[in-house]
Amino acid sequence: MPEITIYTDGACSGNPGPGGWGAVLFYGDKIKEISGAEEETTNQRMELTAVLEALKALKVRDWNVVVYSDSAYIVNAFRQDWIGKWTQNGWKNSKKEKVANQDLWKALLEQTQRNRVRIEKVKGHSGDRWNERCDELARNAIKMIKLG
């Protein structure tokens, strides 16, 4: 079965503040880098946006996709099935509070249905080449907003 590997990261200059996201997608010997930014956002939103945009960039269906993220928020939401619990509880958390970033979570959940997506944890800022590259893409996107 074909497999795509994705590394993602989000960054924010202030929280909230200008934010950026970056992703590197791999298939065989092909590498694609994507990034973007928002003028006023949070780090959590940029982490989510990185994964969402990377999955949206895929032109395939029913493939194996491994996403590496340094965001415990994202990894735990999938690995510990927080998303399943949130949807069952009307997008409320265990404290009966509205789940933050619902718009992105819902869009991300929709994107994960197109392929067999597995989310893996990568330790951030620990020298992992592709995590560092995603961080660089995200920070460069922020710089472009500040210059614009």
C-alpha positions in Angstrom: 0.0 0.0 0.0 1.4 3.4 -0.9 2.4 5.6 2.0 2.9 9.3 2.4 4.9 10.8 5.3 4.1 14.3 6.6 5.9 16.5 9.1 4.1 19.5 10.5 4.7 22.4 12.8 3.0 25.6 13.9 4.5 28.8 15.5 3.3 32.0 16.9 5.0 35.3 17.7 3.0 36.1 20.8 0.1 33.9 21.7 -2.2 35.3 20.4 -0.3 37.1 17.7 1.0 36.6 14.1 1.3 32.9 13.4 2.7 30.5 10.8 2.6 26.9 9.9 4.7 24.6 7.8 4.6 21.1 6.5 6.9 18.8 4.5 5.2 16.0 2.6 7.1 12.9 1.3 6.2 10.3 -1.2 9.1 8.1 -2.5 11.8 10.5 -3.6 9.3 13.4 -4.0 9.3 16.2 -1.4 6.8 19.1 -1.2 7.0 22.0 1.3 4.0 24.1 2.1 3.4 26.9 4.6 1.1 29.8 5.4 0.4 32.4 8.1 -2.3 34.4 9.8 -2.1 37.9 11.3 -3.8 37.1 14.6 -4.0 33.6 15.9 -2.7 31.1 18.5 0.0 28.5 18.5 -2.6 25.7 18.9 -4.5 27.0 15.8 -1.3 27.0 13.8 -0.4 23.4 14.8 -3.8 22.3 13.7 -3.7 24.3 10.5 -0.4 22.7 9.6 -1.8 19.2 9.8 -5.1 20.2 8.1 -3.4 22.0 5.2 -1.0 19.1 4.7 -3.8 16.6 4.5 -5.8 18.9 2.1 -2.8 19.1 -0.2 -3.0 15.3 -0.8 -4.5 14.4 -4.1 -5.0 10.7 -3.2 -7.6 8.6 -1.3 -7.3 5.4 0.7 -3.6 5.7 1.1 -1.6 5.2 4.3 -0.5 8.6 5.7 1.8 9.1 8.7 1.7 12.6 10.2 4.5 13.6 12.6 3.7 16.5 14.9 5.4 17.9 18.0 2.0 19.0 19.4 0.8 16.9 22.3 -2.6 18.6 21.8 -3.0 17.0 18.3 -1.3 13.7 19.1 -3.4 13.1 22.2 -6.6 14.2 20.5 -6.2 11.3 18.1 -4.3 8.7 20.2 -6.4 9.1 23.3 -9.6 9.6 21.2 -10.4 12.9 22.6 -12.0 13.7 19.2 -14.4 10.8 19.6 -15.4 11.9 23.1 -15.8 15.5 21.9 -18.1 14.5 19.1 -20.2 12.3 21.4 -20.5 15.1 23.9 -21.6 17.7 21.4 -18.0 19.2 21.1 -17.7 19.7 24.8 -14.7 18.5 26.8 -14.8 16.5 30.1 -15.4 19.7 32.0 -18.5 20.3 29.8 -16.8 23.3 28.3 -16.9 24.1 24.6 -13.9 22.6 22.8 -11.6 25.3 21.5 -10.8 25.4 17.7 -13.9 23.4 16.8 -13.8 24.7 13.2 -10.3 23.3 12.7 -10.9 20.0 14.5 -14.1 19.4 12.4 -12.2 20.1 9.2 -9.3 18.0 10.3 -11.6 15.1 11.2 -13.2 15.3 7.7 -9.7 15.2 6.1 -8.6 12.2 8.1 -11.5 10.2 6.5 -10.0 10.4 3.0 -7.0 8.3 3.9 -5.7 6.0 6.6 -4.1 8.6 8.8 -1.8 7.8 11.7 -0.6 10.7 13.9 2.8 10.2 15.5 4.7 12.3 18.1 8.0 13.8 17.3 9.9 15.7 20.0 10.0 19.4 19.0 13.3 21.4 18.8 15.4 18.3 19.5 17.3 18.2 16.2 14.8 16.2 14.1 15.7 17.4 10.6 12.1 17.6 9.3 10.5 19.0 12.4 13.2 21.7 12.4 12.4 22.4 8.7 8.7 22.8 9.4 9.5 25.2 12.3 11.6 27.2 9.9 8.8 27.3 7.3 6.4 28.4 9.9 8.7 31.2 11.2 9.5 32.4 7.7 5.7 32.6 7.0 5.4 34.8 10.1 8.2 37.1 8.9 6.4 37.5 5.5 3.2 38.7 7.4 5.3 41.2 9.4 7.0 42.5 6.3 3.7 42.7 4.3 
